[in-house]
């Protein structure tokens, strides 16, 4: 479990190093950390979530959505914790132009610290 925590921390740190929009280099670094982790342990919902974030940053939007869906299937925590997964799914769907599906994902992300940004997207998507 310590190995998992360490590599997830390194992947998260790489993705968050440049603020809200990870660079291509940061996303590739995060994926490298997650690849190394999976040499030791199986992926869990956190690993899949960070893979989704990295793939979204790389523009691999279909892969990001698929990884988010896998993370949601595996997730066993609270709605507040699950909100981050729905949020990355919503962002990837929004960037790919699937506004109805993005709004549905954001609707499921309206918990905890994701509540305000998710509601903002729900209210503004498709209105301009």
N, CA, C and O atoms as a printed pandas DataFrame, in Angstrom:
     atom_number atom_name residue_name chain_id  residue_number  x_coord  y_coord  z_coord
0              1         N          UNK        A               1    0.825   -1.205    0.000
1              2        CA          UNK        A               1    0.000    0.000    0.000
2              3         C          UNK        A               1    0.866    1.265    0.000
3              4         O          UNK        A               1    0.486    2.289   -0.569
4              5         N          UNK        A               2    2.035    1.178    0.647
5              6        CA          UNK        A               2    2.943    2.325    0.646
6              7         C          UNK        A               2    3.474    2.607   -0.753
7              8         O          UNK        A               2    3.640    3.762   -1.145
8              9         N          UNK        A               3    3.738    1.538   -1.502
9             10        CA          UNK        A               3    4.212    1.703   -2.882
10            11         C          UNK        A               3    3.145    2.423   -3.699
11            12         O          UNK        A               3    3.440    3.365   -4.434
12            13         N          UNK        A               4    1.893    1.966   -3.559
13            14        CA          UNK        A               4    0.773    2.580   -4.287
14            15         C          UNK        A               4    0.680    4.072   -3.950
15            16         O          UNK        A               4    0.592    4.912   -4.845
16            17         N          UNK        A               5    0.700    4.389   -2.665
17            18        CA          UNK        A               5    0.583    5.793   -2.238
18            19         C          UNK        A               5    1.713    6.644   -2.803
19            20         O          UNK        A               5    1.481    7.772   -3.238
20            21         N          UNK        A               6    2.926    6.116   -2.798
21            22        CA          UNK        A               6    4.079    6.882   -3.279
22            23         C          UNK        A               6    3.964    7.197   -4.769
23            24         O          UNK        A               6    4.174    8.338   -5.181
24            25         N          UNK        A               7    3.634    6.196   -5.572
25            26        CA          UNK        A               7    3.564    6.425   -7.020
26            27         C          UNK        A               7    2.350    7.271   -7.404
27            28         O          UNK        A               7    2.420    8.059   -8.347
28            29         N          UNK        A               8    1.241    7.114   -6.686
29            30        CA          UNK        A               8    0.078    7.969   -6.944
30            31         C          UNK        A               8    0.418    9.411   -6.576
31            32         O          UNK        A               8    0.031   10.341   -7.283
32            33         N          UNK        A               9    1.140    9.597   -5.470
33            34        CA          UNK        A               9    1.577   10.942   -5.085
34            35         C          UNK        A               9    2.468   11.545   -6.177
35            36         O          UNK        A               9    2.314   12.717   -6.523
36            37         N          UNK        A              10    3.391   10.759   -6.717
37            38        CA          UNK        A              10    4.287   11.274   -7.761
38            39         C          UNK        A              10    3.503   11.614   -9.033
39            40         O          UNK        A              10    3.779   12.628   -9.675
40            41         N          UNK        A              11    2.531   10.777   -9.399
41            42        CA          UNK        A              11    1.712   11.062  -10.587
42            43         C          UNK        A              11    0.881   12.320  -10.369
43            44         O          UNK        A              11    0.802   13.179  -11.248
44            45         N          UNK        A              12    0.263   12.426   -9.200
45            46        CA          UNK        A              12   -0.549   13.599   -8.871
46            47         C          UNK        A              12    0.302   14.863   -8.868
47            48         O          UNK        A              12   -0.109   15.895   -9.399
48            49         N          UNK        A              13    1.480   14.782   -8.274
49            50        CA          UNK        A              13    2.383   15.940   -8.222
50            51         C          UNK        A              13    2.787   16.388   -9.619
51            52         O          UNK        A              13    2.842   17.585   -9.899
52            53         N          UNK        A              14    3.069   15.432  -10.493
53            54        CA          UNK        A              14    3.445   15.779  -11.872
54            55         C          UNK        A              14    2.295   16.508  -12.561
55            56         O          UNK        A              14    2.513   17.516  -13.233
56            57         N          UNK        A              15    1.071   16.001  -12.397
57            58        CA          UNK        A              15   -0.083   16.605  -13.069
58            59         C          UNK        A              15   -0.427   17.984  -12.519
59            60         O          UNK        A              15   -0.930   18.837  -13.250
60            61         N          UNK        A              16   -0.161   18.205  -11.237
61            62        CA          UNK        A              16   -0.545   19.469  -10.603
62            63         C          UNK        A              16    0.576   20.498  -10.548
63            64         O          UNK        A              16    0.366   21.617  -10.082
64            65         N          UNK        A              17    1.751   20.133  -11.015
65            66        CA          UNK        A              17    2.923   21.010  -10.930
66            67         C          UNK        A              17    2.700   22.348  -11.626
67            68         O          UNK        A              17    3.189   23.376  -11.158
68            69         N          UNK        A              18    1.974   22.347  -12.726
69            70        CA          UNK        A              18    1.793   23.575  -13.505
70            71         C          UNK        A              18    0.396   24.168  -13.331
71            72         O          UNK        A              18   -0.058   24.935  -14.180
72            73         N          UNK        A              19   -0.280   23.824  -12.253
73            74        CA          UNK        A              19   -1.617   24.370  -12.018
74            75         C          UNK        A              19   -2.697   23.477  -12.587
75            76         O          UNK        A              19   -2.559   22.254  -12.602
76            77         N          UNK        A              20   -3.775   24.091  -13.056
77            78        CA          UNK        A              20   -4.947   23.336  -13.497
78            79         C          UNK        A              20   -4.788   22.661  -14.849
79            80         O          UNK        A              20   -5.558   21.758  -15.175
80            81         N          UNK        A              21   -3.809   23.077  -15.642
81            82        CA          UNK        A              21   -3.643   22.508  -16.975
82            83         C          UNK        A              21   -2.268   21.863  -17.087
83            84         O          UNK        A              21   -1.273   22.552  -17.312
84            85         N          UNK        A              22   -2.207   20.534  -16.930
85            86        CA          UNK        A              22   -0.903   19.869  -17.014
86            87         C          UNK        A              22   -0.301   19.986  -18.414
87            88         O          UNK        A              22   -1.014   19.972  -19.417
88            89         N          UNK        A              23    1.010   20.099  -18.458
89            90        CA          UNK        A              23    1.710   20.107  -19.741
90            91         C          UNK        A              23    1.792   18.682  -20.277
91            92         O          UNK        A              23    1.547   17.718  -19.552
92            93         N          UNK        A              24    2.134   18.564  -21.539
93            94        CA          UNK        A              24    2.324   17.242  -22.153
94            95         C          UNK        A              24    3.410   16.471  -21.397
95            96         O          UNK        A              24    3.254   15.281  -21.122
96            97         N          UNK        A              25    4.503   17.149  -21.067
97            98        CA          UNK        A              25    5.603   16.510  -20.339
98            99         C          UNK        A              25    5.134   16.011  -18.981
99           100         O          UNK        A              25    5.481   14.903  -18.571
100          101         N          UNK        A              26    4.346   16.823  -18.281
101          102        CA          UNK        A              26    3.834   16.430  -16.964
102          103         C          UNK        A              26    2.911   15.221  -17.076
103          104         O          UNK        A              26    2.971   14.309  -16.252
104          105         N          UNK        A              27    2.062   15.217  -18.094
105          106        CA          UNK        A              27    1.142   14.092  -18.294
106          107         C          UNK        A              27    1.916   12.812  -18.608
107          108         O          UNK        A              27    1.586   11.742  -18.096
108          109         N          UNK        A              28    2.941   12.924  -19.444
109          110        CA          UNK        A              28    3.759   11.754  -19.776
110          111         C          UNK        A              28    4.517   11.257  -18.549
111          112         O          UNK        A              28    4.672   10.051  -18.361
112          113         N          UNK        A              29    4.992   12.188  -17.708
113          114        CA          UNK        A              29    5.674   11.805  -16.470
114          115         C          UNK        A              29    4.707   11.069  -15.545
115          116         O          UNK        A              29    5.067   10.049  -14.957
116          117         N          UNK        A              30    3.494   11.575  -15.415
117          118        CA          UNK        A              30    2.490   10.927  -14.565
118          119         C          UNK        A              30    2.205    9.511  -15.055
119          120         O          UNK        A              30    2.135    8.577  -14.256
120          121         N          UNK        A              31    2.040    9.351  -16.368
121          122        CA          UNK        A              31    1.779    8.017  -16.921
122          123         C          UNK        A              31    2.956    7.076  -16.672
123          124         O          UNK        A              31    2.759    5.887  -16.421
124          125         N          UNK        A              32    4.165    7.598  -16.739
125          126        CA          UNK        A              32    5.349    6.785  -16.460
126          127         C          UNK        A              32    5.336    6.284  -15.014
127          128         O          UNK        A              32    5.637    5.118  -14.759
128          129         N          UNK        A              33    4.988    7.161  -14.069
129          130        CA          UNK        A              33    4.895    6.755  -12.658
130          131         C          UNK        A              33    3.821    5.682  -12.483
131          132         O          UNK        A              33    4.019    4.716  -11.746
132          133         N          UNK        A              34    2.691    5.852  -13.157
133          134        CA          UNK        A              34    1.604    4.881  -13.035
134          135         C          UNK        A              34    1.980    3.552  -13.685
135          136         O          UNK        A              34    1.609    2.492  -13.180
136          137         N          UNK        A              35    2.714    3.597  -14.803
137          138        CA          UNK        A              35    3.203    2.362  -15.429
138          139         C          UNK        A              35    4.115    1.607  -14.465
139          140         O          UNK        A              35    4.001    0.391  -14.314
140          141         N          UNK        A              36    5.018    2.337  -13.816
141          142        CA          UNK        A              36    5.933    1.717  -12.857
142          143         C          UNK        A              36    5.147    1.099  -11.707
143          144         O          UNK        A              36    5.432   -0.026  -11.296
144          145         N          UNK        A              37    4.173    1.818  -11.192
145          146        CA          UNK        A              37    3.340    1.311  -10.099
146          147         C          UNK        A              37    2.686   -0.009  -10.485
147          148         O          UNK        A              37    2.648   -0.948   -9.690
148          149         N          UNK        A              38    2.172   -0.075  -11.713
149          150        CA          UNK        A              38    1.459   -1.279  -12.140
150          151         C          UNK        A              38    2.392   -2.468  -12.376
151          152         O          UNK        A              38    1.919   -3.574  -12.636
152          153         N          UNK        A              39    3.703   -2.258  -12.292
153          154        CA          UNK        A              39    4.639   -3.385  -12.271
154          155         C          UNK        A              39    4.593   -4.097  -10.926
155          156         O          UNK        A              39    4.994   -5.256  -10.818
156          157         N          UNK        A              40    4.097   -3.395   -9.890
157          158        CA          UNK        A              40    4.070   -3.935   -8.531
158          159         C          UNK        A              40    2.669   -4.314   -8.064
159          160         O          UNK        A              40    2.499   -5.315   -7.368
160          161         N          UNK        A              41    1.669   -3.527   -8.440
161          162        CA          UNK        A              41    0.295   -3.757   -7.971
162          163         C          UNK        A              41   -0.684   -3.499   -9.110
163          164         O          UNK        A              41   -0.359   -2.818  -10.082
164          165         N          UNK        A              42   -1.884   -4.049   -8.976
165          166        CA          UNK        A              42   -2.932   -3.815   -9.970
166          167         C          UNK        A              42   -3.476   -2.401   -9.844
167          168         O          UNK        A              42   -3.422   -1.788   -8.778
168          169         N          UNK        A              43   -3.992   -1.903  -10.938
169          170        CA          UNK        A              43   -4.604   -0.571  -10.939
170          171         C          UNK        A              43   -5.858   -0.581  -10.076
171          172         O          UNK        A              43   -6.597   -1.565  -10.042
172          173         N          UNK        A              44   -6.086    0.524   -9.382
173          174        CA          UNK        A              44   -7.335    0.724   -8.653
174          175         C          UNK        A              44   -8.001    1.976   -9.220
175          176         O          UNK        A              44   -7.532    2.527  -10.216
176          177         N          UNK        A              45   -9.081    2.428   -8.601
177          178        CA          UNK        A              45   -9.802    3.580   -9.155
178          179         C          UNK        A              45   -8.951    4.845   -9.151
179          180         O          UNK        A              45   -9.106    5.689  -10.033
180          181         N          UNK        A              46   -8.052    4.994   -8.172
181          182        CA          UNK        A              46   -7.177    6.176   -8.153
182          183         C          UNK        A              46   -6.206    6.161   -9.330
183          184         O          UNK        A              46   -5.996    7.187   -9.977
184          185         N          UNK        A              47   -5.618    5.006   -9.606
185          186        CA          UNK        A              47   -4.692    4.887  -10.737
186          187         C          UNK        A              47   -5.424    5.217  -12.037
187          188         O          UNK        A              47   -4.912    5.958  -12.877
188          189         N          UNK        A              48   -6.619    4.664  -12.193
189          190        CA          UNK        A              48   -7.393    4.909  -13.415
190          191         C          UNK        A              48   -7.799    6.375  -13.527
191          192         O          UNK        A              48   -7.807    6.934  -14.623
192          193         N          UNK        A              49   -8.137    7.001  -12.395
193          194        CA          UNK        A              49   -8.477    8.430  -12.399
194          195         C          UNK        A              49   -7.284    9.261  -12.899
195          196         O          UNK        A              49   -7.443   10.115  -13.772
196          197         N          UNK        A              50   -6.100    9.009  -12.346
197          198        CA          UNK        A              50   -4.929    9.790  -12.768
198          199         C          UNK        A              50   -4.539    9.482  -14.212
199          200         O          UNK        A              50   -4.041   10.360  -14.917
200          201         N          UNK        A              51   -4.757    8.254  -14.657
201          202        CA          UNK        A              51   -4.539    7.937  -16.075
202          203         C          UNK        A              51   -5.515    8.737  -16.945
203          204         O          UNK        A              51   -5.142    9.232  -18.009
204          205         N          UNK        A              52   -6.763    8.860  -16.486
205          206        CA          UNK        A              52   -7.754    9.649  -17.230
206          207         C          UNK        A              52   -7.322   11.110  -17.304
207          208         O          UNK        A              52   -7.392   11.726  -18.367
208          209         N          UNK        A              53   -6.873   11.669  -16.175
209          210        CA          UNK        A              53   -6.402   13.064  -16.157
210          211         C          UNK        A              53   -5.244   13.256  -17.137
211          212         O          UNK        A              53   -5.227   14.217  -17.906
212          213         N          UNK        A              54   -4.281   12.342  -17.106
213          214        CA          UNK        A              54   -3.109   12.464  -17.980
214          215         C          UNK        A              54   -3.508   12.341  -19.447
215          216         O          UNK        A              54   -3.031   13.103  -20.287
216          217         N          UNK        A              55   -4.375   11.391  -19.754
217          218        CA          UNK        A              55   -4.809   11.223  -21.146
218          219         C          UNK        A              55   -5.610   12.422  -21.628
219          220         O          UNK        A              55   -5.499   12.811  -22.791
220          221         N          UNK        A              56   -6.412   13.009  -20.757
221          222        CA          UNK        A              56   -7.150   14.231  -21.123
222          223         C          UNK        A              56   -6.154   15.334  -21.473
223          224         O          UNK        A              56   -6.330   16.044  -22.463
224          225         N          UNK        A              57   -5.109   15.477  -20.659
225          226        CA          UNK        A              57   -4.092   16.505  -20.905
226          227         C          UNK        A              57   -3.363   16.267  -22.226
227          228         O          UNK        A              57   -2.932   17.217  -22.880
228          229         N          UNK        A              58   -3.226   15.006  -22.616
229          230        CA          UNK        A              58   -2.551   14.665  -23.869
230          231         C          UNK        A              58   -3.482   14.753  -25.073
231          232         O          UNK        A              58   -3.043   14.596  -26.213
232          233         N          UNK        A              59   -4.762   15.003  -24.823
233          234        CA          UNK        A              59   -5.724   15.089  -25.917
234          235         C          UNK        A              59   -6.309   13.753  -26.329
235          236         O          UNK        A              59   -7.016   13.665  -27.333
236          237         N          UNK        A              60   -6.020   12.714  -25.563
237          238        CA          UNK        A              60   -6.580   11.379  -25.818
238          239         C          UNK        A              60   -7.938   11.292  -25.120
239          240         O          UNK        A              60   -8.089   10.608  -24.109
240          241         N          UNK        A              61   -8.914   11.994  -25.677
241          242        CA          UNK        A              61  -10.179   12.199  -24.974
242          243         C          UNK        A              61  -11.009   10.926  -24.853
243          244         O          UNK        A              61  -11.600   10.683  -23.801
244          245         N          UNK        A              62  -11.069   10.113  -25.897
245          246        CA          UNK        A              62  -11.820    8.850  -25.806
246          247         C          UNK        A              62  -11.214    7.943  -24.750
247          248         O          UNK        A              62  -11.939    7.306  -23.986
248          249         N          UNK        A              63   -9.894    7.880  -24.702
249          250        CA          UNK        A              63   -9.199    7.068  -23.703
250          251         C          UNK        A              63   -9.469    7.613  -22.304
251          252         O          UNK        A              63   -9.677    6.839  -21.370
252          253         N          UNK        A              64   -9.469    8.927  -22.152
253          254        CA          UNK        A              64   -9.749    9.537  -20.848
254          255         C          UNK        A              64  -11.145    9.154  -20.361
255          256         O          UNK        A              64  -11.321    8.818  -19.190
256          257         N          UNK        A              65  -12.135    9.203  -21.247
257          258        CA          UNK        A              65  -13.509    8.838  -20.876
258          259         C          UNK        A              65  -13.575    7.357  -20.503
259          260         O          UNK        A              65  -14.202    6.997  -19.506
260          261         N          UNK        A              66  -12.934    6.501  -21.294
261          262        CA          UNK        A              66  -12.947    5.061  -21.010
262          263         C          UNK        A              66  -12.290    4.762  -19.660
263          264         O          UNK        A              66  -12.790    3.935  -18.897
264          265         N          UNK        A              67  -11.179    5.428  -19.366
265          266        CA          UNK        A              67  -10.496    5.229  -18.086
266          267         C          UNK        A              67  -11.346    5.738  -16.927
267          268         O          UNK        A              67  -11.397    5.109  -15.870
268          269         N          UNK        A              68  -12.012    6.871  -17.119
269          270        CA          UNK        A              68  -12.904    7.391  -16.078
270          271         C          UNK        A              68  -14.037    6.400  -15.818
271          272         O          UNK        A              68  -14.389    6.149  -14.666
272          273         N          UNK        A              69  -14.604    5.840  -16.878
273          274        CA          UNK        A              69  -15.669    4.841  -16.705
274          275         C          UNK        A              69  -15.165    3.619  -15.936
275          276         O          UNK        A              69  -15.868    3.095  -15.072
276          277         N          UNK        A              70  -13.954    3.168  -16.249
277          278        CA          UNK        A              70  -13.374    2.032  -15.514
278          279         C          UNK        A              70  -13.167    2.391  -14.046
279          280         O          UNK        A              70  -13.430    1.578  -13.160
280          281         N          UNK        A              71  -12.695    3.615  -13.791
281          282        CA          UNK        A              71  -12.491    4.062  -12.411
282          283         C          UNK        A              71  -13.818    4.094  -11.658
283          284         O          UNK        A              71  -13.887    3.691  -10.497
284          285         N          UNK        A              72  -14.864    4.571  -12.318
285          286        CA          UNK        A              72  -16.181    4.625  -11.680
286          287         C          UNK        A              72  -16.694    3.227  -11.351
287          288         O          UNK        A              72  -17.315    3.029  -10.306
288          289         N          UNK        A              73  -16.444    2.259  -12.224
289          290        CA          UNK        A              73  -16.856    0.876  -11.963
290          291         C          UNK        A              73  -16.153    0.305  -10.740
291          292         O          UNK        A              73  -16.755   -0.447   -9.973
292          293         N          UNK        A              74  -14.882    0.655  -10.550
293          294        CA          UNK        A              74  -14.089    0.115   -9.439
294          295         C          UNK        A              74  -14.288    0.883   -8.138
295          296         O          UNK        A              74  -14.058    0.335   -7.060
296          297         N          UNK        A              75  -14.708    2.134   -8.220
297          298        CA          UNK        A              75  -14.749    3.021   -7.059
298          299         C          UNK        A              75  -15.729    2.526   -6.007
299          300         O          UNK        A              75  -16.845    2.121   -6.333
300          301         N          UNK        A              76  -15.314    2.559   -4.751
301          302        CA          UNK        A              76  -16.160    2.124   -3.644
302          303         C          UNK        A              76  -16.276    3.182   -2.550
303          304         O          UNK        A              76  -16.677    2.859   -1.432
304          305         N          UNK        A              77  -15.939    4.419   -2.840
305          306        CA          UNK        A              77  -15.965    5.476   -1.834
306          307         C          UNK        A              77  -17.226    6.313   -1.892
307          308         O          UNK        A              77  -18.250    5.890   -2.428
308          309         N          UNK        A              78  -17.133    7.499   -1.336
309          310        CA          UNK        A              78  -18.271    8.414   -1.235
310          311         C          UNK        A              78  -18.531    9.136   -2.556
311          312         O          UNK        A              78  -17.696    9.135   -3.461
312          313         N          UNK        A              79  -19.717    9.754   -2.641
313          314        CA          UNK        A              79  -20.034   10.580   -3.815
314          315         C          UNK        A              79  -19.061   11.742   -3.944
315          316         O          UNK        A              79  -18.702   12.132   -5.055
316          317         N          UNK        A              80  -18.635   12.296   -2.818
317          318        CA          UNK        A              80  -17.695   13.415   -2.839
318          319         C          UNK        A              80  -16.378   12.977   -3.473
319          320         O          UNK        A              80  -15.802   13.711   -4.276
320          321         N          UNK        A              81  -15.905   11.797   -3.120
321          322        CA          UNK        A              81  -14.662   11.281   -3.684
322          323         C          UNK        A              81  -14.850   10.896   -5.150
323          324         O          UNK        A              81  -13.939   11.072   -5.959
324          325         N          UNK        A              82  -16.019   10.374   -5.493
325          326        CA          UNK        A              82  -16.320    9.959   -6.864
326          327         C          UNK        A              82  -16.470   11.167   -7.790
327          328         O          UNK        A              82  -16.313   11.038   -9.004
328          329         N          UNK        A              83  -16.773   12.340   -7.225
329          330        CA          UNK        A              83  -17.006   13.546   -8.027
330          331         C          UNK        A              83  -15.812   13.879   -8.916
331          332         O          UNK        A              83  -15.995   14.323  -10.050
332          333         N          UNK        A              84  -14.586   13.671   -8.416
333          334        CA          UNK        A              84  -13.405   14.003   -9.226
334          335         C          UNK        A              84  -13.357   13.161  -10.497
335          336         O          UNK        A              84  -12.908   13.632  -11.542
336          337         N          UNK        A              85  -13.820   11.913  -10.406
337          338        CA          UNK        A              85  -13.806   11.038  -11.581
338          339         C          UNK        A              85  -14.845   11.512  -12.595
339          340         O          UNK        A              85  -14.567   11.595  -13.791
340          341         N          UNK        A              86  -16.052   11.824  -12.099
341          342        CA          UNK        A              86  -17.081   12.347  -13.003
342          343         C          UNK        A              86  -16.641   13.673  -13.621
343          344         O          UNK        A              86  -16.961   13.959  -14.774
344          345         N          UNK        A              87  -15.904   14.482  -12.852
345          346        CA          UNK        A              87  -15.474   15.786  -13.351
346          347         C          UNK        A              87  -14.484   15.636  -14.509
347          348         O          UNK        A              87  -14.621   16.311  -15.530
348          349         N          UNK        A              88  -13.492   14.759  -14.360
349          350        CA          UNK        A              88  -12.531   14.564  -15.459
350          351         C          UNK        A              88  -13.239   13.966  -16.669
351          352         O          UNK        A              88  -12.909   14.297  -17.807
352          353         N          UNK        A              89  -14.211   13.089  -16.429
353          354        CA          UNK        A              89  -14.994   12.537  -17.540
354          355         C          UNK        A              89  -15.756   13.653  -18.247
355          356         O          UNK        A              89  -15.778   13.713  -19.476
356          357         N          UNK        A              90  -16.385   14.541  -17.464
357          358        CA          UNK        A              90  -17.124   15.663  -18.040
358          359         C          UNK        A              90  -16.233   16.580  -18.853
359          360         O          UNK        A              90  -16.611   17.022  -19.938
360          361         N          UNK        A              91  -15.043   16.869  -18.327
361          362        CA          UNK        A              91  -14.112   17.732  -19.066
362          363         C          UNK        A              91  -13.699   17.099  -20.395
363          364         O          UNK        A              91  -13.645   17.780  -21.418
364          365         N          UNK        A              92  -13.408   15.798  -20.379
365          366        CA          UNK        A              92  -13.002   15.120  -21.616
366          367         C          UNK        A              92  -14.150   15.100  -22.620
367          368         O          UNK        A              92  -13.937   15.324  -23.811
368          369         N          UNK        A              93  -15.364   14.834  -22.146
369          370        CA          UNK        A              93  -16.527   14.835  -23.036
370          371         C          UNK        A              93  -16.782   16.232  -23.597
371          372         O          UNK        A              93  -17.103   16.385  -24.776
372          373         N          UNK        A              94  -16.637   17.245  -22.749
373          374        CA          UNK        A              94  -16.827   18.628  -23.176
374          375         C          UNK        A              94  -15.809   18.982  -24.266
375          376         O          UNK        A              94  -16.164   19.562  -25.291
376          377         N          UNK        A              95  -14.548   18.629  -24.035
377          378        CA          UNK        A              95  -13.499   18.936  -25.011
378          379         C          UNK        A              95  -13.707   18.193  -26.324
379          380         O          UNK        A              95  -13.292   18.669  -27.381
380          381         N          UNK        A              96  -14.350   17.023  -26.262
381          382        CA          UNK        A              96  -14.596   16.255  -27.488
382          383         C          UNK        A              96  -15.876   16.697  -28.188
383          384         O          UNK        A              96  -16.184   16.223  -29.281
384          385         N          UNK        A              97  -16.630   17.615  -27.552
385          386        CA          UNK        A              97  -17.827   18.160  -28.179
386          387         C          UNK        A              97  -19.125   17.446  -27.841
387          388         O          UNK        A              97  -20.173   17.798  -28.382
388          389         N          UNK        A              98  -19.084   16.450  -26.961
389          390        CA          UNK        A              98  -20.297   15.722  -26.565
390          391         C          UNK        A              98  -20.928   16.428  -25.360
391          392         O          UNK        A              98  -20.789   15.985  -24.220
392          393         N          UNK        A              99  -21.621   17.528  -25.637
393          394        CA          UNK        A              99  -22.151   18.394  -24.580
394          395         C          UNK        A              99  -23.206   17.691  -23.720
395          396         O          UNK        A              99  -23.133   17.797  -22.496
396          397         N          UNK        A             100  -24.190   16.973  -24.298
397          398        CA          UNK        A             100  -25.175   16.300  -23.434
398          399         C          UNK        A             100  -24.531   15.308  -22.453
399          400         O          UNK        A             100  -24.900   15.272  -21.279
400          401         N          UNK        A             101  -23.582   14.512  -22.926
401          402        CA          UNK        A             101  -22.910   13.556  -22.046
402          403         C          UNK        A             101  -22.036   14.282  -21.023
403          404         O          UNK        A             101  -21.936   13.848  -19.875
404          405         N          UNK        A             102  -21.406   15.383  -21.432
405          406        CA          UNK        A             102  -20.595   16.167  -20.498
406          407         C          UNK        A             102  -21.463   16.712  -19.377
407          408         O          UNK        A             102  -21.087   16.643  -18.207
408          409         N          UNK        A             103  -22.632   17.256  -19.731
409          410        CA          UNK        A             103  -23.539   17.790  -18.709
410          411         C          UNK        A             103  -23.982   16.698  -17.739
411          412         O          UNK        A             103  -24.076   16.937  -16.535
412          413         N          UNK        A             104  -24.254   15.502  -18.258
413          414        CA          UNK        A             104  -24.652   14.380  -17.395
414          415         C          UNK        A             104  -23.523   14.017  -16.434
415          416         O          UNK        A             104  -23.772   13.756  -15.257
416          417         N          UNK        A             105  -22.289   13.999  -16.924
417          418        CA          UNK        A             105  -21.146   13.696  -16.061
418          419         C          UNK        A             105  -20.981   14.785  -15.006
419          420         O          UNK        A             105  -20.757   14.486  -13.833
420          421         N          UNK        A             106  -21.091   16.048  -15.417
421          422        CA          UNK        A             106  -20.959   17.142  -14.452
422          423         C          UNK        A             106  -22.069   17.096  -13.403
423          424         O          UNK        A             106  -21.845   17.465  -12.250
424          425         N          UNK        A             107  -23.262   16.648  -13.792
425          426        CA          UNK        A             107  -24.368   16.524  -12.828
426          427         C          UNK        A             107  -23.977   15.562  -11.699
427          428         O          UNK        A             107  -24.331   15.777  -10.540
428          429         N          UNK        A             108  -23.252   14.513  -12.048
429          430        CA          UNK        A             108  -22.794   13.546  -11.044
430          431         C          UNK        A             108  -21.570   14.032  -10.273
431          432         O          UNK        A             108  -21.148   13.388   -9.313
432          433         N          UNK        A             109  -21.003   15.153  -10.681
433          434        CA          UNK        A             109  -19.805   15.693  -10.028
434          435         C          UNK        A             109  -20.129   16.822   -9.053
435          436         O          UNK        A             109  -19.216   17.484   -8.559
436          437         N          UNK        A             110  -21.403   17.052   -8.768
437          438        CA          UNK        A             110  -21.792   18.206   -7.942
438          439         C          UNK        A             110  -21.695   17.894   -6.448
439          440         O          UNK        A             110  -22.673   18.034   -5.714
440          441         N          UNK        A             111  -20.529   17.478   -6.010
441          442        CA          UNK        A             111  -20.282   17.163   -4.600
442          443         C          UNK        A             111  -18.949   17.766   -4.185
443          444         O          UNK        A             111  -18.033   17.900   -4.997
444          445         N          UNK        A             112  -18.854   18.126   -2.917
445          446        CA          UNK        A             112  -17.596   18.604   -2.354
446          447         C          UNK        A             112  -17.012   19.776   -3.117
447          448         O          UNK        A             112  -17.735   20.677   -3.543
448          449         N          UNK        A             113  -15.704   19.758   -3.286
449          450        CA          UNK        A             113  -15.006   20.879   -3.928
450          451         C          UNK        A             113  -15.294   20.966   -5.426
451          452         O          UNK        A             113  -14.947   21.963   -6.060
452          453         N          UNK        A             114  -15.922   19.941   -5.999
453          454        CA          UNK        A             114  -16.258   19.969   -7.426
454          455         C          UNK        A             114  -17.644   20.550   -7.682
455          456         O          UNK        A             114  -18.019   20.763   -8.835
456          457         N          UNK        A             115  -18.411   20.809   -6.625
457          458        CA          UNK        A             115  -19.792   21.283   -6.765
458          459         C          UNK        A             115  -19.886   22.567   -7.602
459          460         O          UNK        A             115  -20.610   22.603   -8.597
460          461         N          UNK        A             116  -19.165   23.611   -7.206
461          462        CA          UNK        A             116  -19.266   24.905   -7.896
462          463         C          UNK        A             116  -18.794   24.830   -9.352
463          464         O          UNK        A             116  -19.515   25.292  -10.236
464          465         N          UNK        A             117  -17.609   24.264   -9.640
465          466        CA          UNK        A             117  -17.209   24.217  -11.050
466          467         C          UNK        A             117  -18.124   23.323  -11.891
467          468         O          UNK        A             117  -18.376   23.625  -13.057
468          469         N          UNK        A             118  -18.618   22.236  -11.318
469          470        CA          UNK        A             118  -19.531   21.363  -12.068
470          471         C          UNK        A             118  -20.828   22.103  -12.377
471          472         O          UNK        A             118  -21.337   22.028  -13.495
472          473         N          UNK        A             119  -21.364   22.818  -11.391
473          474        CA          UNK        A             119  -22.600   23.575  -11.621
474          475         C          UNK        A             119  -22.385   24.671  -12.661
475          476         O          UNK        A             119  -23.272   24.944  -13.470
476          477         N          UNK        A             120  -21.220   25.292  -12.642
477          478        CA          UNK        A             120  -20.898   26.318  -13.639
478          479         C          UNK        A             120  -20.978   25.724  -15.045
479          480         O          UNK        A             120  -21.601   26.306  -15.934
480          481         N          UNK        A             121  -20.347   24.566  -15.246
481          482        CA          UNK        A             121  -20.385   23.932  -16.568
482          483         C          UNK        A             121  -21.805   23.535  -16.953
483          484         O          UNK        A             121  -22.206   23.718  -18.103
484          485         N          UNK        A             122  -22.568   22.998  -16.012
485          486        CA          UNK        A             122  -23.950   22.591  -16.302
486          487         C          UNK        A             122  -24.759   23.795  -16.782
487          488         O          UNK        A             122  -25.538   23.696  -17.730
488          489         N          UNK        A             123  -24.563   24.927  -16.116
489          490        CA          UNK        A             123  -25.330   26.138  -16.445
490          491         C          UNK        A             123  -24.878   26.790  -17.745
491          492         O          UNK        A             123  -25.692   27.396  -18.441
492          493         N          UNK        A             124  -23.602   26.678  -18.085
493          494        CA          UNK        A             124  -23.083   27.428  -19.237
494          495         C          UNK        A             124  -22.901   26.598  -20.503
495          496         O          UNK        A             124  -22.858   27.162  -21.597
496          497         N          UNK        A             125  -22.795   25.291  -20.390
497          498        CA          UNK        A             125  -22.590   24.467  -21.589
498          499         C          UNK        A             125  -23.810   24.511  -22.488
499          500         O          UNK        A             125  -24.941   24.340  -22.033
500          501         N          UNK        A             126  -23.572   24.737  -23.738
501          502        CA          UNK        A             126  -24.647   24.724  -24.714
502          503         C          UNK        A             126  -25.507   25.965  -24.726
503          504         O          UNK        A             126  -26.530   26.005  -25.409
504          505         N          UNK        A             127  -25.102   26.997  -23.967
505          506        CA          UNK        A             127  -25.906   28.221  -23.934
506          507         C          UNK        A             127  -25.298   29.334  -24.774
507          508         O          UNK        A             127  -25.894   30.402  -24.909
508          509         N          UNK        A             128  -24.112   29.097  -25.342
509          510        CA          UNK        A             128  -23.482   30.164  -26.124
510          511         C          UNK        A             128  -23.494   29.853  -27.596
511          512         O          UNK        A             128  -23.002   30.647  -28.398
